[in-house]
Each structure stands twice: as structure tokens, then as C-alpha cells.
Amino acid sequence: MAATMMDTVYIFGTGRSLLALDAEERAYLDAHPRTLGMNRYYLHYERLGILPRMLFLSDFNYYADLILRRCIERLQRLGHALPYYVSETYPQFYRTPAWRHPVRKRRLRRQLMQQHGYRPEPLPAYDHLVPFPVSNEAPRFHWARDLSQPLYHRRGSLTVAINLVNILHPGCDVKLLGIDLSDAGYFYDEMITDSNRDLWVDDKYDRSVREGRHANARPKRHDDFTLCDAMRAVRGEFDRQGRRLLCCNPRSLLVTDGILDDAPVIG
């Protein structure tokens, strides 16, 4: 049975396939009540004309910290009071008193300062941050049922985003857009310059371009488990629930590798 607007959630990645959306699809998605923009999506959403209803960031590192700050600044400047779902590490690190968890905070500060001697300033105020726990690189598959449980993270934040929307909208199917993996490009490629690249890409980007595949879809030197492997387990959880997890890019690695079914944006 075809899914309707009210029983589908859309997750926006940042792949170049988003540029192929036509005017009808963009208008439909901009009006949709259940859309989640991942990571850098909000920083250049005007290119697509699709403002998501929720934002999401699960990583805690130098690059993610830049994204969070810039997104909050844009939300304030543009007057968008969007719920922004972030790893609970951010409020724990930035919002708790200095004497709370000092050892852990020193470790986290070192983690942020690994790139270019970065010195994080206080986080800009924003009243709509919603924290959640994350099981970073979980060795075994698990599925959180509410936001008191660590959300499943394996080879990137996509698994976390899917777990999140499945909690927020448990009766809905989920469609992925801009999750390409087989193409290293982004829908904002023309924004990337030598002076601003840390905001737009991470240190894995150049290799991804050379190899033509997203970093999370490549085996690591010490671990051959990829995002595609993690997504097989996530697909199994949706099958168990009787829900559909679909991808709207037929050339996505998730489709060509037979992990997810391709689906149209509308219908």
C-alpha cells in the first residue's frame, strides 16, 4: 500500500542526488510535516528550497562543533525555532558547571582540539536543543525504544538518525534522500573553498573524492565493517516492525547493493 504524507518521515542527507529533485518534489517536501535535516543540510537548505522541520547532529568532534555553532547562529538570524536533536555530549560539555565531570571534560576538550589547536568558545544560546544518548560505534546491533536509551551508532550518524525518527514517529515509514554513498559529492560542492573547507567537509573528504565512495562505505584499516553492513541490521529491524525503510536515490549504494528498496519521493 502506498505511503501517504502523514505516515512517512523523510531524512535529508547532503548528497548531490538532492539536486535532481524537481519543483513538485521540492514543494511537497517543504510542506511535509515530518522531515529531518542531517548535519550540514541546514547550512545551505535554500539551494533546494526545502526547510526541514527538525535538525540533527550526533557526532562530537571539531568538525561537528563548527556545524553546531553555525547552525545555531543561522537559526537565530533567520528566526527558525526548529527542534535541534544533538548528542547529549554537547549540553554535558557546554552547559554544566565547570566542576562537573572534570576528567571527562578534559578528554572531550582534547578531542575538540585535535584539529589546528581549536579552542572552543561557549556554545551560543538556543532554547530548542534536544539531547539524546548515543552508543558510539556499538559493537553489536541494538535498537533504542525511547530517548532514555543510547541510539544505535555504527559507521556514521545515519543509523542514529533513523533510530531517532523511529522513536519520534514509530508508526511511520522512513524515506532517505541525499544518502548516496557511491558518490563523494555534496549538494553544496560549489561552496567549498580552501579557506572554509573545515565547515563543509571533514578530513576524509579528499580520499572520498579520489575513491568515489563515502568514507563510511569504505572498510577501515582495522575494521572491514561498513555502513552498508550496519544498514542491513537496521533494515531487519524495520522488517520486524512491519515498517518500510526506503531510499529515493536508485543509484545509492544502499539500493545497488540490495540493502534498501528504491522508492519515489512522492507516493
N, C-alpha and C positions, 0 to 999 in steps of 0.2 A: 504494500500500500504506500502511495507517495506521501512523503512527509509534508506537513504544512508549515507556514511561518511560525505558528505557535508551538510546534513540537520539535523544533530544530535549534541548535546552538551552533554558531559559526566561530571558529578560531582563525584569526588572521596571523600568519607568519609574515615574513618580509621578502619572500622570493619574487623573482621577476615575473612569474606567471600572473601575478596580480594585475600587471599592466594589460593583460589580454581581456580583462572584464569589460563587457560592453556597457553602454549607457543604461540599459534596462536593469542589468545585474547590479550596477553600482547604486542606482536609485533604490532598488529593492533592499540591498544590504544596508544602506544608510538609514532606511526606515525600520530596519528589523530590530525587535526589542531585545534580542539575545546575541550580542556579538562581543568578542574578547580580542583586544589587540595585544600581541605579544611584544615584549622587549622594545625595539626601536620603532615599532609601527606608528605610534602616535606622533613621533617627531617629524613625520613627513606625510601624514594622512591626507593632507589637502591634494596631493598628487593624484589620489584616487577618488577624492570626494566622498569618502566613507568614514564617518566618525564612529568609532566603536562605543558601545555602552559601558564597557569595563576595560581596565588596563591590567597588565600582569607582568611581574618580574620576579623570577625565583633565584637567579644567580646572585652571589655576593662576591664581588671582586672589583678590581679597578675599573674595568670597562662598564660593568653593570652600575657601579656607583655614579659614573658620569651620566648614564642613561637616566637613572632615577632623578638626579638633580635637574637635568634639562627638562624632563617630562613635567616635574612639579612646577618649574618656572613657567612652562608653556600653559599648563592647566590654570595657573593663577592669572597669567596675562590674558588668556582667551576666555576666562570665566567659565571653564568647564568643571563642574563638580562631579567628576566621574569616580566611582569606586576604583581604587588602585590596589590590587592584591599583590602583596610583596612578601618575600621571605621574612619570617619573624626575626631574623638576624638583624635587620635594619633598625626596627624600634628598640631591640635589646641593646644594640651598639650605640645608637644615637640619642635615644630618648630616656634611658635610665640614668640614675645618678652615677657619677664617676667612681664611687666606691663599690658599686655593684659589679660582681664578676670581673675583677680587675685582671686576673690571669687570662681569661678568655678574651677580654677586650684587647689586651696587648697582642695576643695571637691574631685577632681579626685585623687590628691596625697594621700589623706586619703584612698580612695578606693584601690589604689595600695598597700598601706602599711598595709592592714588588715592582711596579712599573714606574720608572722615571722619578723615583723619590716622591711619589704623590703624597700630599698632606691633606687628608680630608677635613674640610671645614664643617661646622654644624649643618645638619640637614635642614633645608628650607621647610617652613611650616606648611602642613597640608592636613586638613581635617578628615580626609576620606581615605587614608591608608588603612588597609585591612590585612593584618598579618596572618600568615599560616606557617605551620612547621613543614620542613622538607627533610626527607631521608636521602641525603646526598649520596649518589652512586650506590643505591641499595643493592646488596649482593644477591638478594632474592626478590622475586616479584611479590608485591603486596598491593592492596588497594584500599586507600583511606575512605571511610564512610562519612566522615564529617571533619571539620577543621580543627578538631582536637587531636587528630591523628596525623603523623607525618605523611605528606603526599609523596607518591612514588616518583622518584627521580632516577633516571638511568640514561646516560649518554645524551644529556641536554635537557632543556626545560620543557620540551613538547609533552613528555609524559606527565609532567606536573600540571601543565595547563589543562590537559584532558581530564586528569583526575579531579582538578578543581571544578570544571564546568559540570562534570558528572555529579559532584556533590551539590552544587548550586542549583542545578536543573536535572534532577535524577530521572525525570520522565521523558527526557529529550534525546533524540539522535544528535550526533555531532558531525559537522562537516568541516574539513580543513581546507583553507585557502592559503596560497603562498607558501606551502610546505613542499619545496621542490626536491631538495637533497641532491638530485642528479645535476644540478646547475648551481654554481657558486655565486651567481649574481643576485643582486637585490633590486627592488623596485625603485630605489633611490641611488643607484650607482653613480649617476652624474653629480651627486652631492659630495662624493669622496675626493678629498684633496690631500696632499702631503701634510698640510697644516691642521686638518681637522679629522684625520682618519681614525684616531683613537675613539672619537664619538660614534663613528659609523660602522667600524669593523674592529675585530679583535686581532690578536697576533697569529691566528690560524688562517686568516683570510688569503694571504699570498699563496700559501700551499694549496688551499682550496681552489683558487683560480688555476694554478698550474695543473692540478689533477682533475679539475672539472667535477668535483664532488664535495658536498658539505663535509666539514670536519667530523661531525657526529655520525656520518655514514661511513667513515673510514675506520678500520681497526687501529687501535693504538699499538705502540711497540710492545707493550707488556700485557695487552688485553685485546683479543680479537672480537669482543662483544661490541656490536654496533647498535645504533638507534633502531635500525630495522629489526634486529633481534628483540629489542625491548618492545617494539610495537606489535610484534606477534603475540606477546603475552597480553598487551593492552587490548588488542582485537579480541582475544579469547575472553576477556572479562566482559566486553560488550556483548559478545555472543551469549555468554552465560546469563546476562541481564535481559536478553531479548531486545537489545537496542542496537542501532546501527552506527558504526564509525566509518565515515566515508571521506574520500579525498576528491576535490574538484579540479585537480590537475591530472589529466590522463598520462602525462609524461613524468609525474613524480615517481621517484624511486619506490615509494610505498605502493604504487599501483603496478609499475612494471615488474616489481619483484613479487607480486601476487599477495601482498600483505593486506591491503585495503582495496575495496572496490571503488571504481571511478563513479562519480555522480555529477549531474548538472548542478549549477548553483541554485537555480530556482526549480522547485518541484521535488 
